[in-house]
């Protein structure tokens, strides 16, 4: 797949919200789908609820793990308060995936918001659903699979694509 363009994703939130788990799932799904994948993280004061961001880049050939400012195709926010701090990463025609998109979805645990938003993202990417499900199972403890798989599938099922 060396001729596949690079897709740039930034996932941003607060410490404890599952930013790194979400980025691990995205990277794992892209890898399982046969893409070259690079990932990086910025932790800040994550242990005290501070800002956390993770970049995931995948495509035919990815040279750097960092998404350059203004080049993110997708900005996934786990906390709406992180919008202003990360807005400059999104390219002009990029897609913002905001927590409000899943506000009406019943989640068995509020801690699975990250996977619900990854589900929304997954519906917009050319990665088979099976790769996503395998990445979730590989990246989370088995006892967390039912809640997180349900959250992912609920987010994936939302009709949030732009008209």
Secondary structure, 3 states (H helix, E strand, C coil): CCCCCCEEEEEEEECCCCHHHHHHHHHHHHHHCCCEEEEEEECCCHHHCCEEEEEEEEECCCCCCCCCCCCEEEEEECCHHHHHHHHHHEEEEEEEECHHHHCCCCCCCHHHHHHHHHHHHHCCCCCCHHHHHHHHHHHCCHHHHHHHHHHHHHHHHCCCCCC
